[in-house]
Each structure stands twice: as structure tokens, then as C-alpha cells.
């Protein structure tokens, strides 16, 4: 991150690293308000509230007094707070590297942006509040909602407006393996047109934040029998999406397998994942493993595409599975506890957060995630 107003500094009296309260707290996912009358800063993050006075070496954290080294101060018109205190109060780990004169803050996986897929669109009719409350409680910042054109636009409007109030983006989801075929271009155009027409007819807070494509042509028989042809038609359809959305400003996200970087653009040595990243905003890697570290784990499988995206200044989201999967006992957190999943995601987060392209996790999918149990 860059500090636009006041840079961090080490307070000589307390030997504490001081940082701008508002900027750093918002990066940690908190809201910040200044109380001029009381000369206090009020932080809020989900269920946590913190009140800190200028010059005080203590704060009220969820109604309890917490003492810390150093106090809040004002420098050049900016309120500065001790980095370790404000980070740890919002559940981040702080590590000091004296040899590099560097502080590393790793946010808790609880606070990392997350996405989830909604395949049963009728949920937004039957029980929208339950879905939005679950998303809010689990730091879901993006919902990938499969589009059903038979659902009344007012239902989408109500749901997206409620999600927006909770700072949750809703992306319009569509796609099937055969959408890699040129014969399905009309269906792709129809989907894009539906979303564009819908967005044009509603208020800003009721609009879809992006288009989300889940195509997966490697599930087709042609992937093995006529690979170059299916790759070529997939590329044609990606160019079509690019063309149909050009100038719209709408975010385009694609779901891809973690191994797509090993697939080459026909006739070149250029990876297919890099080719997609050049054209679109974000890739969601279907990195379906239930362990973070080691050979063939979440981190190892994500690293190559993370590096590609960083070079191209694009984003990558790392997805894990919670639905039942017969492929292998290593591919899903199904039948495991929420604590077990969060432990592995935290381990992955600590490694992946070193990549500038890392944009959080996605959990496939809402229904199976919502029924997971605690230990």
C-alpha cells in the first residue's frame, strides 16, 4: 500500500511504529469515524468496536479497557496510532523484521475477501435474508449468482440492493462447457445483453457488479479428441465476450482450473491463463485441495498464475471446494469442520498474500458451505 498523506514513522519515546489511523484501519476492513467534541477515534469492524482518545495509551475495545504501549497522536493533521495495537485488535498478525526495517501485517483469514457461488437462483426469492446474513457473517464480499431470466427483475433489484447495503457485490453468473463452442455464441450474447439491459434499467445500487463465466471446456470429450480445435473456438468466444463488453466498464471474471497455465495457446509457448488475464480483470482458480502447504497443495497450485497476474497487474482469487467430491479425498473440505478449513485457508493466506495479484478466496459453493459444522 502507498500512504498518500502521512508516512509511517517510529516514535522515539515509545519505540512504536505509528501509522495513519484511517488509512490503515480501512485496509484492515474497519470503518473509522472521528469525534471532534471528545477528540476520539471510533473504529468498527463487524462485531468489534474500538474507541481511542488522542494521547491515551489505552482504548475501549468492545467495552473493555485495553492498555498498549504508546498513544495516539496527531501529526501534520493526521491521527497516528500504534501499528501493532490497531492491527492486532482487528485480528491481524504483526511481524517485525529488523534486518529489513520492515513490518509485515498478515490479516486473519476471517477478514479476507471471499466469494461464493449461488447455483440455485431461487434462493433469492425463498430466503434472501438468510443468504445475505450468512455472507455478511463470513466476510463474503462477492456473490456469484447464476442468472435465471424467468425470475422477475424486481427480485434481483431487491436482493442486490440488500447485498449492496452490506457491501457485498453480486456478479451475474453463467456458462457451461459447451460455451467454448462457436455454435453457442448466440447464448453468450443473449446472457451479456440481458445483464446489460437489466443494469441500464435499475438504480446503481441494484446493478450487477460484473459478469462471471464458468465455462470449463475441458469437461467436453473434444478436449481430448480435438484439443486444438476446442482451444481455438474457446479463444474465439473469449474474444466475443471482450468485444461485447468493450467500453462497458463492467468487471469480467472467469473460473479456470489451477493447471491452465500449463496449457499453451495453439502454435505458441504462451500460457492460456496469461492470455485470458491479458483480456479480462480476474481469474478464479478452482484450486480444489483441502490442504494448504506441500506438494500439490493450495499454495503450490496457485503460485504460477499468481505470478502471471502480478506481471499483468490483474487479480486472482483462489477457490476451494466444500461440496461432496468423489474424485479424491484431497479435493474437498466436505465432511471436515469449519475450523479445519479455516486453518488451511489461514496457512494459504499467509503465503499467497505476498503476491500483489492475490485477491482472496472463493468457497464453492454456498449451500454446502452453509451446512458445514464446527468441531
N, C-alpha and C positions, 0 to 999 in steps of 0.2 A: 504494500500500500504506500501511497505518497501522502505526505502531510502538507496540505495546501496553505495552512496559516502559521502554525507554530510547531517546530520540530520537537521530538523528544529530547530530554536532557537528563543528566544525573545531578540530583540535588546534593550539594557538597555537605550539607549538615546531616541529612539522614542517610545518604548514600543510596537513595532510591531512584529508580528510573521513573521520570514523570512524563506523562503523555496527555494530549488534549482529550478531555473527558467526553465530549460529544462525539467526536470523530471515531475514537477507538471503541466506545461503547456501542455505537451503531454498527460497526464492523462485527462486533460480537453478537449482534442481533437484538440489542436493547433499545428502548425508547428513552430519550433524555429530555427533561424539562428543567428550566432554571426558575427558581422562586426568588425574585428580586427583593421582596419585602423581608424574607428570612435569610437571604444570602445562602441559599441551599440549592444543591443539585438533587433532583429526583430521577432515579433510574427505575425502569420497569422492564421485566422480561418474563412473559408468560406468568407464572405464579410468584416470581421473585420481585420484591421491591426494595430499593436501597435509597436512603436519604443521607446526604453528606454535606456538612457545612464547611465553608471556606475556613482554613486554618485548623480545623479539627483533625485529630488523629484517631477518630472513631466515627462509626457510622451506624445507622439503624438499618439492619438487614432483616427483613421480614419481621419487624417489631422488636428485634433483639439488638443490644449494643455489641458491636464488634470493634475491637481496637486493632490498629495496624500501625506500622512504622511510617513516619512522615505524614504530612497532612495535605489536604487540597489547597491549592494556591491559585492566584491569578497572575498570568504573565502575558504582557502585551495584549491584554483584553481577552485572553483565552483562559478558561478554567483548566488547570492541570491537576491530574490525580496520579497516585502511585500505580504503576502498571500492574504489579503483581496483585495488589488488592482488587482492582477493578476486573482483572482477568479471572482470578480465582472465584470471585463472588458470582460470576456468571459461568462457572463450571469449566473454565479452560485451564490447561496445564501450562505452566511457565517454566522455561529452562534458560538459565544464564550460561553463555559460552564466553568465558573471559578471554580466551585466546583469540577470539574474533571480535570482541567488544560487541556482542550481539545477544539480543533476547529473542527466543523463539516461543511464540504462543500457539499452542495447539488447542483449538476449540473441542469441546466434548462432542461426540457423535450425536448427542441429543439435539445439539444446536445446528448441525449441518443441514443445509437444504436437502430436501428429499422430494422425490416424485413417486407417484403410484398410478397404475393403470386401472381404469374402470371399464370393464368389458360389458357389464350389464347396465346399459344406459338408463333403464327404467328405475334404477335406484334413485335417480334424482327426482323422480315422481313419488316413489313409495316412501323414502326416508332420507330426504336431503340433509336434515339437521344432524342425523347420526353420522353421516359421511363427513360433513364439514367439521363437526366436533372432533371426530377421530383424527382428521387431517391436522387440525389445529393443535391437538394434544401431542401429536407425533412429529411436529415441525415439518409437515408436508407443505412445500411451497408451490408445487405444481401437480395438478391432476390431469392425467391423460384420459380424456373422456371419449369413448367410442361414439361416433355420431349415428343417430337413428333419425332419419329425416321425417319419420312418422310422429315423432314427439313434437308437441306444439312449441313454437318459438318462445312463447311466454314462460314455459317450463325452464328452458335454457336460460332465459333472462333472469328469472328469479334465482336460479341456482348460482349462476356466475356472479350476480350482484352480491349474494350472501358470501360466496367464496372471496370475492374482492375485498369485502369488509374485513375479512380475516387475513388479508394479504396473501391469498392463495390464487395463483394463476391457473386458468383452465385452458388446456390445449385440446384442439379438435383432433381426435384420433381416428385413423382409418388405414386400411391396407390389408392385402392378402398376398400369398406367394405369387399368384398369377398376375399381380400388378407389375411384375417385371416384364410381362409380355406386351408387345406393341398393340396387340388386339384389345388391351384393356385401357388404352389411353383415354377413351371417352369416359370411363368410370372415374379416372383420376381427375379429369377436367370437371366432371359433374360435382365431385366432392369439393374441390377447390372453389368452384363457383358458388356452391351452397354456403360455404363458410364466409366467403367474401360478401355475398348478398346479405347474409344474416348480420355480419358486423356493420355493414353500411346502414342497416335499418334500426339499430339499437343504440343506446347511450354508451359512452366509453367504458363505464364500469360494468357493462353487460356483455362486453365483447370477448371473444376467444383471444387468448394471448399469443397463439401460434398454431401452426399445423404440425401434426405429429404422425409420421408414417411408419408403420410396422409391416414391411413387405416380405422379407425373408425368402428370396427365390431359391436358396439352397435346399429348401424342402421339396422342390419340384424334381421329378425324375430327370428332366433335361439338364439339371445341374451336373449330373454325372455323365449323361449320354451325349450332350452337346453344349459343353460348358462355355465355350467362346461365344456361341450364338446367344445364350441366355444372358451372359455378361453384356454383350453388345446391346441387346434390347433393354436391359436394365438401365444401362447408361443413357439410352435414348429417352427413357421415361423420366430419368432424373433431370435431363436437360429440359424436358417438357415442364416439370414442376418448377424448375428455375425460371423458365420463360413465363409461365402462367402467373407467377407471384412476383415477378420483377417490378420493383418500384413500389410495392405494396407496404413495405416496412414490416410485414408480419414475420415472426420468427419461424424457421423451419428446422425441425428436429427429426432425426432418423434413428430407428432401432437397428443395431447391427451386432453380429456375433463378435466375440473378443478376438477371433482369429482372422478377421477380414484383412488385416494388414499384410497377411501372407499371400493374399490373392492379388495378382497383378492385373493392371489394365491391359487388355489384349494388345499384343505387339510391343509392350514396353516392360521395363523393370520397375514401374511406378506402382505403389500400392493402391489398391482400390479404396481403402479407408482414407488415404490422403487426398485422393481425387474427390471423394464426397465432401471432405472437410473444406476443400477449396470452394465448393459451391454453396454449402449450407452452414448454418450457425452452430449446430450442436449435434453430436452423436451420443446416443445412449448405448453403452457397451453391455450386451447381455452376457455378463461375466458370472455365469451361474456356477458358483462354487460356494461351499459353506465353511471354508477356512481361508484366512487372510494371507498367511505367510507360507513360504516354502514353494517347492516346485509345483507348477500348475495351479497355484493359489490365486486369489482375487488380485493381489498386487502384481504378481509376475505377469498375469494375463493382461493387465490393463496398461502396463508401462509403455509398450511400444506406441499405442495410439495416443497416450497422454503426451508423449514426446512429439509426435506428428502435429497434434493440435496446438501445442505450445509454440511450435515453429510458425504455424499459420495463424496464431492469435485467435484460435477458436476454442470451444468448450467441449468437455467430455464428462458425461455422467456415468457412473458405474452402477450397474443394476445387478441385484441378487434375486434369487427365487425363493418363494415361500410355499408355492403350490406343490402338490404331490407330483413327483417326477420319477418315472420308472427307469430312466436312463442310467442312473448311478446313485449310490447313497452319498456321493460327494457334491451333488449338483443343487441341492435344495436345503433350506432350513426347515422344511416340513418335518413335523414331529419333534423339533428342537424347541427349546424355550426362547422367550424374548431376550432373556439375559444372555443366552449363548450367542444369539445373533448379534446383539449389541456389542458383545465382547470382541467378536471377529470384525465387525464394522469399525469399531474404535481402533483396532490394530491396523486395519487397512487405511483408515483415515490418517493416522499418524505418518504413514509412508507416502500416501498419494497427495497429501496437502503440500508436498514440496513442488509439485507440478503447477505451473501457473494456469494450466488448462483445466485443472480439476474443479468440477462444479457440483460436487456432492454425490449422493446416492439416489437410486430409484429402487423401489421394492415391488416386485411382481408377485402377486397383484393384490388389490385392496381386500377382496373377500377372504383370501387365505391368510393374509397378514393380520386382519382384524380378529381372527379366531385363535391366534397364537396365544399360548399360556405363559404365565410367569412360573418360575420354579417354585 
